[in-house]
Amino acid sequence: MDADYLLDELERESHDTAGEAMAVLALAVQAINRELDEEEPDEERIRELVQRLHDAARKVADKFNARGFSISVGFPLGVAVSVDW
């Protein structure tokens, strides 16, 4: 599954439990990192992926009453998400 597919799934908010949503969020992060490793993405693509990931993480955190979340972007290029329950 690619990053866009997984982010689309998170945007639909179709998950019944926090565990299900977090599993898809983790897969999305993995897919994003895989895409960033395999290609030389342009700045716009990186911005798009990080924004969509942020929006998805916010929806998960809000829907399942998390205390908060954070996203890290680092170099070498990669992203990570954590949710504080």
ROTORGU-145327 format. One record per residue (C-alpha): x, y, z. Coordinates in Angstrom, 1 decimal, padded with zeros to 4 digits, m for minus. Layout:
<pts>
px;py;pz
X;Y;Z
...
</pts>
This chain:
<pts>
px;py;pz
000.0;000.0;000.0
001.3;003.4;m000.8
001.3;006.5;001.3
m001.6;008.2;m000.5
m003.9;005.2;m000.1
m003.2;004.9;003.6
m003.6;008.7;004.2
m006.9;008.6;002.2
m008.1;005.7;004.5
m007.2;007.8;007.6
m009.0;010.8;006.2
m012.2;008.8;005.9
m012.1;008.1;009.7
m013.4;004.6;009.2
m011.7;003.0;012.2
m013.6;001.8;015.2
m010.8;001.6;017.7
m007.7;003.6;018.5
m005.6;000.5;017.8
m006.9;000.1;014.3
m006.3;003.8;013.5
m002.8;003.7;015.0
m002.0;000.7;013.0
m002.9;002.5;009.8
m001.1;005.6;010.9
002.0;003.6;011.5
001.7;002.0;008.1
001.3;005.4;006.6
004.5;006.7;008.3
006.3;003.6;007.0
005.0;004.1;003.5
006.0;007.8;003.5
009.5;007.0;004.7
009.8;004.3;002.1
008.8;006.7;m000.6
011.2;009.3;000.6
014.0;006.8;000.7
013.3;005.4;m002.8
012.9;008.7;m004.7
014.2;012.2;m004.7
010.9;013.9;m003.8
010.5;017.5;m004.5
009.8;020.0;m001.7
006.1;020.2;m002.7
005.7;016.5;m002.4
007.3;016.4;001.1
005.1;019.3;002.2
002.0;017.6;000.9
002.9;014.3;002.7
003.7;016.0;006.0
000.5;018.1;005.9
m001.7;015.1;005.1
000.1;013.1;007.9
m000.5;016.0;010.3
m004.2;016.1;009.4
m004.6;012.4;009.7
m002.8;012.3;013.1
m005.0;015.2;014.3
m008.2;013.3;013.3
m007.0;010.1;015.1
m006.0;012.1;018.2
m009.3;013.9;018.3
m011.5;011.0;017.5
m010.0;008.8;020.3
m009.4;011.6;022.9
m005.6;011.5;022.9
m003.9;014.2;024.9
m001.9;015.2;021.9
000.4;014.2;019.1
003.6;015.2;017.5
005.3;014.8;014.1
009.0;014.9;013.6
010.8;015.5;010.3
014.5;014.9;010.2
017.5;014.5;008.0
018.4;012.1;006.5
014.9;012.6;005.3
012.3;010.7;007.3
009.2;011.3;009.4
007.8;010.0;012.7
004.5;010.4;014.6
003.8;009.9;018.3
000.4;010.1;020.0
000.2;010.8;023.7
m002.6;009.0;025.4
</pts>
